[in-house]
C-alpha cells in the first residue's frame, strides 16, 4: 500500500516475469511509487491476482483455527497454550512454522502470554518465517519471499512520538520472545509501522473480521475511492477481482477504506493511516459545488420542514443553517441541543447490558436523528445497521427486515453499484424475507444479491453455492405458490 521501496534489479526482473503470466506488470508512477497495471483486458468478476499471506494470525476476540480461521472443533496446542487448530490437516499445514514459534512462546511467562496481541504474534511469525526460508525449511519463491516484505514502505518518519514509543515497547516484547539480541529494536519498530500501512484485515464471505495477514503482492495495489477491483478473502487467501471491464494498460485499484462518507472524511482516514491524499476522480471534486452538496447530504443536516428534502449549509451570518432548496433557516442552538441529546443517548446505548435495552436506546437515537439528518445520512445509516444487528440477535425478524429495507436506498447511494456490502445487504434482506415466508420478495432480493456477489465473490465458494441453492428454493416455492393460487381461482 502507498509508496514502496525499490527491489534489486534481478528480483524485480523475476517478479515481472512471474506477473506477466498473470497478465500484469509493475511500473513506477511519479508520486505513487510502484503500481500494478494490466497487460491484457480483464472482465467483471475475473480474478486479477490471488495470494496466500506471508504471515497471518486470527483475531484475539474468540478462539479460531490458526490455519483456516474456523471456530469449530478446536483444540489448543498443549505446549504453548496460545494456538488452536480445528484438526490434523490444518495443524500439519502450519507445523513447520508453529514448531519453532511454539518453542519460543513456551518460554514466555504466563502473564506476558495473556497480553500477547495479534500484532506481536504477526511480527514473531514474520521473523521466524524469514529464518525458515533462509534455512530452506520453507521454500521461497519469486512471489513468496521476505524481499517483497522488505520493499514495502513503513512511513516511520511520519509517525508521531506516542506511536513510536508503542512500537518500541512491542518490539521489546518480540525480542524477548525470539531471544535474538542481534535484532535491532529500531528495525522491528519499523516493521510494525509497515504492518500499519500494509497489513490487511482478513474477513469471511460476509465481511466479518477473522484475523490479520500480510500480503506483499496485494500491497502493491494502490487505492481509489472509485476502484475498478475489489479485495475479498477465501479462507486466508486474498483474491482481487475486477468489478468492471478493465482494459489493457489500466492500473488496478482497490479501496483501502470505508467508502461511505464525504470526500473530507475519506481523505482524513487515508492521511491518518496511510499518509497520503487521494487524487481519484471523486476526490478531485473536493470543495466544488457537487462535493459540498454531497457532503451536506451524507454528514450534514436536513431541512426543518419534513415535507422538504433539502439539505442545509451554514448561513452567512454563522448563526445557523439555511435550506438550499426552500430557504428555511434553522438555528444553530436548536441543532446543538439535539446533537447533545443524541451523544448522551449513544453513550448510554454503548454500555447497555442487554440487546433488548440496546434496541430501545438505538430506536430513540434513530428518532432524534430523523429530526436532524437527511434520509441519506451516513450517521442514520450506521444507527440502523446497529439496530439490524441487534434485532437479528434477538430473532425479531420482522423488525430487522424493516431496518434492512430502510438501509438499502442509502447503500445504493454511498457505494458503487457493484460493491460487496450492497450485495450482502440484499442477501440479508432475502434471508429475512425467506424466514418470514415472503418467498417472492426473498427470490427478488437474493437474485439481486447474486447479481453483485457473483462478480465480487466469484461463483465457486461454499458461500456462493449456498446462495444459489437459496435462490432456487425461493424461486421454486414462489412458483408453487403462484400456481396454487391460480388453481384455487380456477376451481372457484
C-alpha positions in Angstrom: 0.0 0.0 0.0 1.1 3.6 -0.6 4.6 4.0 -1.9 7.1 1.2 -1.9 10.9 0.9 -1.7 12.9 -0.4 -4.6 13.7 -4.1 -5.0 17.0 -5.1 -6.5 17.1 -5.3 -10.3 17.3 -9.1 -10.6 14.4 -9.7 -8.1 12.3 -7.1 -10.0 13.0 -8.8 -13.3 11.9 -12.2 -11.8 8.8 -10.6 -10.3 7.9 -9.0 -13.7 8.2 -12.3 -15.4 6.0 -14.1 -12.9 3.4 -11.4 -13.1 3.4 -11.3 -16.9 2.0 -14.8 -16.9 -1.0 -13.4 -15.0 -1.5 -10.5 -17.4 0.1 -8.0 -15.0 3.1 -5.7 -14.7 4.6 -3.4 -12.1 5.5 0.1 -13.2 6.7 3.1 -11.3 4.5 6.2 -11.4 5.7 9.6 -10.1 4.5 10.4 -6.5 2.8 7.0 -6.3 5.8 4.5 -6.5 5.2 1.0 -7.8 1.8 0.4 -9.3 0.1 -2.7 -10.7 -1.0 -2.5 -14.3 -2.8 -4.9 -16.6 -1.2 -6.2 -19.8 -4.5 -7.6 -21.1 -8.2 -7.0 -20.7 -10.0 -8.2 -17.5 -13.7 -8.8 -17.4 -16.1 -8.1 -14.4 -15.7 -10.9 -11.9 -12.4 -12.2 -13.3 -9.6 -12.9 -10.8 -6.8 -10.4 -11.3 -4.4 -11.8 -8.6 -4.6 -14.1 -5.7 -2.1 -14.5 -2.8 -1.7 -16.6 0.3 -0.4 -14.5 3.3 3.3 -14.3 4.0 2.2 -14.5 7.7 -1.3 -14.3 9.3 -2.9 -14.5 12.7 -6.5 -14.9 13.9 -8.2 -12.2 15.9 -8.0 -12.5 19.7 -11.7 -11.8 20.2 -12.5 -15.5 20.1 -10.7 -18.8 19.5 -10.0 -19.7 15.9 -8.0 -22.2 14.0 -4.5 -20.8 13.3 -4.6 -22.0 9.7 -8.2 -21.8 8.3 -9.7 -19.4 10.9 -12.7 -21.6 11.6 -14.3 -21.5 15.1 -15.5 -25.1 15.3 -13.9 -28.4 16.6 -10.9 -26.5 18.1 -8.1 -28.0 20.2 -5.5 -25.9 21.8 -1.8 -26.6 21.3 -0.8 -28.4 24.5 2.7 -26.9 24.6 2.3 -23.2 24.1 -1.4 -22.9 25.0 -1.8 -20.0 22.5 -2.6 -21.6 19.2 -5.7 -23.6 18.2 -6.3 -26.0 15.3 -9.5 -27.5 14.0 -7.9 -30.8 13.0 -4.8 -32.6 11.9 -4.8 -31.2 8.4 -4.5 -27.6 9.5 -2.0 -28.5 12.2 0.2 -30.2 9.6 -0.1 -27.3 7.2 1.2 -24.9 9.8 3.6 -27.2 11.6 6.9 -26.1 10.1 6.3 -22.5 11.3 4.4 -23.2 14.5 7.0 -25.8 15.6 9.6 -23.0 16.1 7.0 -20.4 17.3 5.7 -22.9 19.8 9.2 -23.3 21.4 9.6 -19.6 21.6 6.2 -19.0 23.1 6.5 -21.8 25.6 9.4 -20.0 27.3 7.4 -16.8 27.9 5.8 -16.4 31.3 2.0 -16.7 31.5 1.3 -13.1 32.3 3.1 -11.9 29.2 1.3 -14.6 27.2 -2.0 -13.2 28.3 -1.1 -9.7 26.9 0.2 -11.1 23.6 -1.5 -9.2 20.8 -2.1 -10.4 17.3 0.3 -7.7 16.0 3.1 -9.0 18.2 2.4 -12.6 17.1 2.4 -11.5 13.5 5.8 -9.9 13.9 7.2 -13.0 15.7 5.9 -15.2 12.8 7.4 -12.8 10.3 10.9 -13.2 11.6 10.6 -16.9 12.1 9.3 -17.5 8.6 12.2 -15.4 7.2 14.6 -17.6 9.2 13.0 -20.8 7.9 13.1 -19.6 4.3 16.8 -18.7 4.7 17.4 -22.2 6.0 15.4 -23.8 3.1 12.9 -25.4 5.6 10.1 -23.4 4.0 10.6 -22.8 0.3 10.9 -19.2 -1.0 9.6 -18.3 -4.5 9.6 -15.2 -6.7 6.1 -14.4 -5.4 6.7 -15.5 -1.8 9.8 -14.2 -0.1 11.0 -11.8 2.5 12.4 -9.3 0.0 8.8 -8.4 -1.0 8.1 -7.6 2.6 11.3 -5.5 2.9 10.2 -3.5 -0.2 7.1 -2.2 1.5 7.3 1.4 2.8 6.9 2.0 6.6 6.2 5.7 6.8 8.2 5.6 10.0 9.2 9.3 9.6 5.6 10.3 9.5 4.6 8.6 12.8 4.1 10.7 16.0 6.2 10.1 19.1 3.5 8.4 21.1 3.0 5.7 18.4 6.8 5.3 18.1 7.0 4.6 21.8 4.3 2.0 21.5 6.1 0.3 18.6 9.3 0.3 20.6 7.5 -1.5 23.5 6.0 -4.0 21.2 9.5 -4.5 19.6 11.0 -5.2 23.0 8.4 -8.0 23.6 9.2 -9.5 20.2 12.9 -9.5 21.1 12.1 -11.1 24.4 10.1 -13.9 22.7 12.6 -14.6 20.0 15.7 -14.2 22.2 17.8 -12.8 19.4 20.0 -9.9 20.8 21.4 -9.1 17.4 18.0 -7.9 16.3 17.5 -4.1 16.4 14.6 -2.6 18.3 14.5 0.2 15.7 14.3 -2.3 12.9 11.4 -4.2 14.5 9.6 -1.0 15.3 9.9 0.0 11.6 8.3 -3.4 10.7 5.3 -2.6 12.9 4.9 0.6 11.0 4.9 -1.4 7.8 2.1 -3.6 9.3 0.0 -0.5 10.0 0.3 0.6 6.3 0.3 -2.7 4.6 -1.4 -5.5 6.6 -5.0 -6.5 5.6 -7.9 -7.5 7.8 -8.9 -11.0 6.7 -12.7 -11.3 6.5 -15.2 -14.1 5.9 -17.6 -14.1 2.9 -20.0 -11.7 4.8 -17.1 -9.3 5.5 -16.9 -10.2 9.2 -13.3 -9.8 10.5 -11.4 -13.0 11.3 -7.8 -12.0 11.5 -4.8 -10.1 10.0 -2.5 -11.0 7.2 0.5 -9.6 5.3 0.2 -9.8 1.5 3.2 -8.2 -0.1 1.9 -8.5 -3.7 -1.6 -7.3 -3.0 0.0 -4.4 -1.1 1.4 -3.1 -4.4 -2.1 -2.3 -5.5 -3.0 1.4 -4.9 -6.1 3.0 -3.6 -9.0 4.7 -5.3 -12.4 5.9 -3.9 -13.9 4.7 -7.1 -11.9 1.4 -7.6 -12.1 -1.0 -10.6 -11.4 -4.0 -8.4 -12.3 -5.5 -5.0 -10.3 -7.5 -2.4 -12.2 -10.5 -1.0 -10.8 -13.4 1.1 -11.4 -17.0 0.5 -10.2 -18.5 3.8 -6.8 -16.9 4.3 -6.3 -16.4 0.6 -6.6 -12.8 -0.7 -8.4 -12.6 -4.0 -8.6 -9.4 -6.1 -11.4 -9.4 -8.7 -12.3 -6.9 -11.4 -15.7 -5.2 -10.7 -15.8 -3.7 -14.2 -14.2 -4.1 -17.5 -10.5 -3.2 -17.1 -8.8 -2.5 -20.4 -5.1 -3.5 -21.1 -2.7 -0.9 -19.7 -5.0 0.2 -16.8 -3.8 0.5 -13.2 -5.5 -2.0 -10.9 -7.1 -0.1 -8.0 -8.9 -1.2 -4.8 -10.3 0.8 -1.9 -8.3 0.8 1.4 -11.1 2.5 3.5 -14.8 2.6 4.2 -16.3 4.4 1.2 -19.5 5.6 2.8 -18.5 9.2 3.7 -17.8 12.6 2.4 -14.6 13.4 0.5 -13.2 15.2 3.5 -13.9 12.2 5.7 -12.3 9.7 3.3 -9.2 12.0 2.9 -8.8 12.2 6.7 -8.9 8.4 7.0 -6.3 8.0 4.3 -4.0 10.5 5.7 -4.4 9.2 9.2 -3.4 5.6 8.4 -1.7 5.6 5.0 -0.1 9.1 4.9 -1.3 10.2 1.5 -4.2 12.2 -0.1 -6.3 10.6 -2.7 -6.5 12.2 -6.2 -9.1 9.9 -7.8 -11.9 11.4 -9.8 -14.2 11.5 -6.7 -11.6 13.3 -4.6 -10.5 16.0 -7.1 -14.0 17.4 -6.7 -13.3 18.4 -3.1 -14.7 21.9 -2.4 -16.7 22.0 -5.6 -20.5 22.6 -5.5 -21.4 19.0 -6.2 -19.0 17.8 -3.5 -20.3 20.4 -0.9 -23.9 19.2 -1.6 -23.0 15.5 -1.3 -21.1 16.2 2.0 -24.1 18.1 3.4 -26.4 15.2 2.5 -24.2 12.4 3.8 -22.9 14.1 7.0 -24.8 17.4 7.4 -28.3 18.4 8.4 -31.7 18.3 6.8 -34.4 20.9 6.4 -36.6 21.5 9.4 -39.7 21.2 7.1 -40.4 17.4 6.9 -42.1 17.9 3.5 -38.8 19.3 2.1 -36.0 17.1 1.0 -33.4 19.9 1.0 -30.0 20.0 2.8 -28.6 22.7 5.0 -25.5 24.8 4.5 -24.1 27.3 7.1 -25.7 30.7 6.8 -23.6 33.7 6.0 -24.3 35.2 9.5 -22.9 32.0 11.1 -25.9 31.9 13.4 -27.3 28.7 11.9 -28.0 26.9 8.7 -30.2 27.5 5.7 -32.0 25.0 3.5 -30.6 25.1 -0.1 -34.0 24.0 -1.5 -36.7 26.1 0.2 -34.5 28.7 2.1 -35.9 27.9 5.6 -33.5 28.9 8.4 -32.5 26.5 11.2 -31.0 27.9 14.4 -27.5 26.6 15.4 -28.5 26.3 19.1 -31.5 24.2 18.2 -29.3 21.7 16.3 -26.8 21.7 19.2 -29.4 20.7 21.7 -30.5 17.7 19.5 -26.8 16.7 18.9 -26.0 16.8 22.7 -29.1 14.6 23.4 -28.0 12.1 20.7 -24.4 11.9 22.1 -25.7 11.3 25.6 -28.0 8.6 24.4 -25.4 7.0 22.2 -23.0 6.7 25.2 -25.8 5.0 27.3 -26.5 2.6 24.4 -22.9 1.6 24.1 -23.0 0.5 27.8 -26.3 -1.4 27.6 -26.1 -4.8 29.2 -28.9 -6.4 27.1 -29.8 -6.4 23.5 -33.4 -5.6 24.3 -32.4 -2.5 26.2 -29.9 -1.5 23.5 -32.6 -1.8 20.8 -34.9 0.6 22.7 -32.0 3.1 23.1 -31.0 2.9 19.4 -34.6 3.4 18.3 -34.7 6.6 20.4 -31.4 7.7 18.8 -32.9 7.0 15.3 -35.9 9.1 16.2 -33.7 12.1 17.1 -31.5 11.6 14.0 -34.6 11.7 11.8 -35.3 15.2 13.1 -31.8 16.3 12.3 -30.3 14.3 9.4 -31.1 13.8 5.8 -32.6 10.5 4.8 -29.3 9.5 3.1 -27.3 10.4 6.2 -24.4 8.1 6.9 -24.9 8.6 10.7 -28.6 7.5 10.4 -27.4 4.5 8.3 -25.0 3.4 11.0 -27.7 3.6 13.7 -30.0 1.4 11.5 -27.1 -1.0 10.9 -26.7 -1.4 14.7 -30.4 -1.9 15.1 -30.4 -4.5 12.4 -27.6 -6.4 14.1 -29.3 -6.3 17.5 -32.7 -7.3 16.2 -31.3 -10.3 14.3 -29.6 -11.4 17.5 -33.0 -11.1 19.3 -34.5 -13.0 16.3 -37.0 -10.2 15.8 -37.1 -11.0 12.0 -40.0 -8.7 11.1 -38.5 -5.6 12.8 -35.0 -6.5 11.4 -36.4 -6.7 7.9 -37.8 -3.2 8.3 -34.4 -1.7 9.0 -32.7 -3.8 6.4 -35.0 -2.4 3.8 -34.5 1.2 5.0 -30.8 0.8 4.6 -30.7 -0.4 1.0 -31.5 3.0 -0.7 -28.7 4.6 1.3 -26.3 1.8 0.4 -27.2 2.3 -3.2 -26.2 5.9 -2.9 -23.0 5.7 -0.9 -21.5 2.6 -2.5 -20.7 1.8 -6.2 -23.4 -0.4 -7.9 -21.1 -3.4 -7.7 -19.9 -3.3 -4.1 -19.9 -6.4 -1.8 -21.6 -4.5 1.0 -24.6 -3.7 -1.2 -24.8 -7.3 -2.4 -24.6 -8.6 1.2 -27.4 -6.2 2.3 -29.6 -7.6 -0.4 -28.6 -11.1 0.8 -29.6 -10.3 4.4 -32.9 -8.8 3.2 -33.6 -12.0 1.2 -32.8 -14.2 4.2 -35.2 -12.3 6.4 -37.9 -12.3 3.8 -37.5 -16.1 3.4 -37.8 -16.7 7.2 -40.9 -14.6 7.2 -42.5 -16.5 4.3 -42.3 -13.7 1.8 -40.9 -16.0 -0.9 -41.5 -13.7 -3.9 -39.6 -10.8 -2.2 -36.9 -13.3 -1.0 -36.3 -14.5 -4.5 -36.0 -11.0 -5.9 -33.6 -9.9 -3.1 -31.4 -13.0 -3.3 -31.3 -12.6 -7.1 -30.1 -9.0 -6.7 -27.5 -10.2 -4.2 -26.2 -12.8 -6.5 -26.0 -10.4 -9.4 -23.5 -8.3 -7.4 -21.8 -11.1 -5.4 -21.0 -13.4 -8.3 -18.7 -10.6 -9.5 -17.2 -9.6 -6.2 -17.0 -13.2 -4.6 -16.9 -15.4 -7.7 -19.1 -18.5 -8.0 -17.1 -21.4 -6.6 -17.0 -20.7 -2.8 -19.3 -22.5 -0.4 -21.0 -19.2 0.5 -21.9 -18.6 -3.2 -23.0 -22.2 -3.8 -25.3 -21.9 -0.8 -26.7 -18.6 -2.1 -27.5 -20.2 -5.5 -29.3 -23.0 -3.7 -31.3 -20.5 -1.6 -32.3 -18.7 -4.8 -33.5 -21.9 -6.4 -35.5 -22.9 -3.3 -37.1 -19.4 -3.2 -37.9 -19.5 -6.9 -39.4 -23.0 -6.7 -41.6 -22.1 -3.6 -42.7 -18.8 -5.2 -43.7 -20.6 -8.4 -45.6 -23.2 -6.5 -47.5 -20.6 -4.5 -48.4 -18.7 -7.7 -49.6 -21.9 -9.4 -51.6 -23.0 -6.3 -53.3 -19.6 -6.3 -54.2 -19.9 -10.0 -55.6 -23.4 -9.4 -57.8 -22.2 -6.5 -59.1 -19.3 -8.7 -59.9 -21.8 -11.5 -61.6 -24.1 -9.1 -63.7 -21.2 -7.8 
